[in-house]
Amino acid sequence: MTEVIPAERMPATVRAARVIMTLQLGFSLFLSALLLPGAAAAFTDPLLLVVLLQLLLIVVLMGWLVFRWSSRRKWVRWCAIAFEAFAVSTHLITTTIDGELSWRTLIDLGTILPLAIVITLLTPAAARWFNR
């Protein structure tokens, strides 16, 4: 007879990071849907085309990381950490350059969500989960 081996449960910190990243993916898809009507104008305005291509790249990369999450590979964890660290740093740099850096900027979703993912993925439980 065959024995059923129970699968290891995902730690709460890793599950929280996956939920937050899925939420970010949903926000990105919503923003993509809002910008879709302007896609026709993108071919006449190169700056708008760059913004749309950047958003498309972010959506694809984030979706790829979310769907590879269950593979438990080390590189998925480190790619997610690098992606979110880059996201929070570019958000803070662009708001600083625009002269809009304040306490309100530090507590908005563009800062809090990526920072929460980085913090949860740097925990020992996350390191043990992504051990392949």
C-alpha positions in Angstrom: 0.0 0.0 0.0 1.1 3.5 -0.6 1.3 6.0 2.2 0.2 9.5 2.0 2.9 11.9 2.9 1.6 15.2 4.2 2.9 18.3 2.4 4.8 20.8 4.4 2.6 23.8 5.2 3.6 27.2 4.0 4.7 29.5 6.8 2.4 32.5 7.6 5.1 35.0 6.6 5.6 33.4 3.2 1.8 33.2 2.7 1.4 36.8 3.6 4.1 37.8 1.1 2.4 35.8 -1.6 -1.0 37.5 -0.8 0.6 40.9 -0.8 2.3 40.2 -4.1 -1.0 38.9 -5.6 -2.6 42.1 -4.4 0.1 44.2 -6.1 -0.5 42.1 -9.3 -4.2 42.9 -9.1 -3.5 46.6 -8.7 -1.1 46.5 -11.7 -3.6 44.6 -13.9 -6.3 47.2 -12.9 -3.9 50.0 -13.8 -3.2 48.3 -17.1 -6.9 48.1 -17.9 -7.2 51.8 -17.1 -4.4 52.7 -19.5 -5.5 50.4 -22.2 -7.7 53.0 -24.0 -4.6 55.2 -24.2 -2.7 52.4 -26.0 -3.7 53.7 -29.4 -2.1 57.1 -28.5 1.0 55.3 -27.4 2.1 54.8 -31.0 2.2 58.5 -31.5 3.7 59.5 -28.2 7.0 57.6 -27.4 6.9 58.6 -23.7 3.5 56.9 -23.2 4.7 53.9 -25.0 7.7 53.6 -22.6 5.3 53.8 -19.6 3.0 51.2 -21.0 5.9 48.8 -21.8 7.3 49.3 -18.3 3.9 48.5 -16.8 3.6 45.4 -19.0 7.0 44.2 -17.9 6.2 44.7 -14.3 2.9 42.8 -14.6 4.5 39.9 -16.5 7.4 39.6 -14.0 5.2 39.8 -11.0 2.8 37.3 -12.4 5.6 34.9 -13.2 7.0 35.2 -9.7 3.6 34.6 -8.1 2.9 31.5 -10.2 6.4 30.1 -9.5 6.0 30.7 -5.8 5.0 27.1 -5.0 8.1 25.7 -6.6 10.0 26.7 -3.4 13.1 27.5 -5.3 15.7 29.8 -3.7 15.9 32.0 -6.8 12.2 32.7 -6.7 12.6 34.2 -3.2 15.7 36.2 -4.1 14.1 37.5 -7.4 11.0 38.6 -5.4 13.2 40.3 -2.8 15.2 42.1 -5.6 12.1 43.0 -7.5 10.3 44.5 -4.4 13.5 46.3 -3.2 13.8 47.8 -6.6 10.1 48.8 -6.5 10.4 50.5 -3.2 13.6 52.3 -4.0 12.4 53.6 -7.4 9.2 54.8 -5.7 11.2 56.7 -3.0 13.7 58.1 -5.5 11.1 59.4 -7.9 9.1 61.0 -5.1 12.3 62.6 -3.7 13.2 63.9 -7.2 9.7 65.3 -7.6 10.1 67.1 -4.3 7.1 65.3 -2.8 8.8 63.2 -0.1 7.0 63.4 3.2 5.7 61.1 5.9 2.6 60.6 3.8 4.8 59.2 1.0 6.5 56.8 3.4 3.2 55.2 4.5 1.4 54.9 1.1 0.9 51.6 -0.6 3.8 52.1 -3.0 6.2 52.0 -0.1 4.5 49.7 2.5 3.5 46.8 0.2 7.0 46.2 -1.3 8.7 46.8 2.0 6.4 44.3 3.7 7.2 41.7 1.1 11.0 42.2 1.5 10.7 42.0 5.3 8.6 38.8 5.3 10.9 37.1 2.7 14.0 37.9 4.8 12.7 35.9 7.8 14.3 32.5 8.7 10.9 30.8 8.1 10.9 32.1 4.5 14.5 30.9 4.0 13.6 27.4 5.2 10.5 27.3 2.9 12.5 28.3 -0.2 15.1 25.6 0.4 15.3 24.0 -3.0 
